[in-house]
């Protein structure tokens, strides 16, 4: 069973400290949600876990099954079992979705152990059908000209094809209509097993109506300030964040620039 | 200082032509061209100084090679270009200056299609060749055009009769084995209402220290004719290449080019499409890779003379190491070519800090009632794209490779013969590694 452990994580972007000591542990089989107002460091946390070069870890540790994640390159982190569904996936012209996915799968499997083309196509067809994606999308260039909803669905397709141990979903619900949201949630729920842990980052409780988290954390000013069960998300939806700020004596302050 | 005196004289040209039983008109063209070659200046590709390049000095003008009794004799790299299993091949193979293999299907022969080496064409179809030879590219344009006409020593002639549509591609493979000088002349004529696809490969199987290659291809799409011209050039490092591919369209004629320019030596490439007939169409897609210390200049031009003509230029180039690649794109609309449209796009991807890439889009418009547009960029691999691919487990090198292939795909995908497309991908792979 996989365990992602984050201890006292401090992260800076261009010299400015955004995360100021985050502690979190995600185990296989667990779904965690991180909620919080805009600009409190949620996306910074996901980028730091995946290793975006712009984000500098100044203190603390991240380990996956005891291995030091911070010493790994971005691709090594992915091959170790981490996955980040991005808020703004890149568009890559001239590279088809299918070719990209096969390259990603084979990078995990290693030389001499490549997936057979037939097996790959079968899996791809199956997952795309499950996510109600147009079969053409396999042969379109990666994310190029995809609508916002198509991009998010494509992120979940990658999640399902790559079968990571721990996934971080960064605002996978933003810009989705309710039908698309349900399909995305269906994909994530399909992944649920003891071998899969998930960290869901969202502004809104709405997504959590369809993906029930085991734990809910509230992030403010670069720290996790409150944790609880799914009922915490419901209270936030009903009452907003002010009661927490009051409870903890927090003044409004934005620590993270919106990307 | 480079030697400017030409190594071959009138006497030599006369005997070379006579040995091949060339008609008088051709001998005269050669002799007049030789005289002009001594007077005319070199071409002046914009932003590249070529006066120290060797285009004219070599000791042997021709080498004799044996014809092939079987395609199996070809080196593996050349065999890979050819679909050996195909029964009815439409294929010409030239070893240096020697026509080595020719196959044209019975079906195409019956339709009156001519597909033969240039020497045979000159003897057997003298009037046809005379009509088109050095008509697209003029002898007096500059020294290299004149020298070409005087000394051409290889090539192919294609003629598609009126209203004949050829659905299968004609393929020519020019194998550079040991020649010091290849002056290859290609003529493609698609007569009224006809259609043809021609794909050529220039491939070196040797690392010659110093060779001179001077190529002229003249492509004629007469009224309502449609020519698709594909090429992959992969000549070795020691080869200095001048290649001039010229297209001329009649009324509603169409010429589409897909050019993979992958030479490893210094290269001047000129690709001009002259849209003469009203309603004609020219489309040029080019990919190039520069590596090592090679210097390359690629000028692509579409010139609009006819009304309602459309011209498109798309060039994607990758430059690495200390290579220099200059991309000149020229859309020119002459006075009277009303309702025409000239579009061009040039993109250069730089893979090393010492590489030099330059994209110069030029629009020259002499008519009011037209539309035109251009886009050009020189940039590096986008770090966000790299991060995205790597976040899926793809190692950095492989991620870069995917991005580069994707960048070149718009042209690579246009190459109509699968084996040639595969070769282009492999050459790109080798060059960008």
Contacts between the chains, C-beta under 8 A, distances in Angstrom:
chain1	res1	chain2	res2	distance
A	50	B	391	5.4
A	51	B	391	7.9
A	52	B	387	5.9
A	53	B	383	6.9
A	53	B	387	6.9
A	73	B	390	7.1
A	73	B	396	7.3
A	74	B	387	6.2
A	74	B	390	4.1
A	74	B	391	5.5
A	75	B	390	4.2
A	75	B	391	7.6
A	75	B	393	5.6
A	75	B	394	5.9
A	75	B	395	5.1
A	75	B	396	6.6
A	75	B	399	7.5
A	77	B	391	7.7
A	78	B	390	7.0
A	78	B	391	5.6
A	78	B	392	5.7
A	78	B	393	3.7
A	78	B	394	7.9
A	79	B	393	4.5
A	83	B	391	7.8
A	83	B	392	7.8
A	84	B	391	5.6
A	86	B	388	6.9
A	86	B	391	7.5
A	89	B	388	6.3
A	90	B	382	7.3
A	90	B	384	5.2
A	90	B	385	4.7
A	90	B	387	7.6
A	90	B	388	3.9
A	90	B	389	7.9
A	92	B	385	5.5
A	92	B	388	7.4
A	92	B	389	7.2
A	92	B	402	7.2
A	92	B	403	6.4
A	92	B	406	5.6
A	93	B	406	5.3
A	93	B	407	7.0
A	93	B	409	7.5
A	94	B	405	6.5
A	94	B	406	2.8
A	94	B	407	5.9
A	94	B	408	7.0
A	94	B	409	3.3
A	94	B	410	6.7
A	95	B	402	5.1
A	95	B	403	7.3
A	95	B	405	6.9
A	95	B	406	4.0
A	95	B	409	7.6
A	99	B	402	7.6
A	100	B	389	7.3
A	100	B	392	7.6
A	100	B	402	6.9
A	103	B	389	8.0
A	103	B	394	5.5
A	103	B	398	6.5
A	103	B	402	6.3
A	104	B	389	7.8
A	104	B	392	3.9
A	104	B	393	5.4
A	104	B	394	5.6
A	107	B	392	7.5
A	107	B	393	4.4
A	107	B	394	4.8
A	107	B	395	6.4
A	107	B	398	6.8
A	108	B	393	5.1
A	141	B	406	7.1
A	142	B	406	7.9
A	158	B	392	6.4
A	162	B	392	6.6
A	162	B	393	7.2
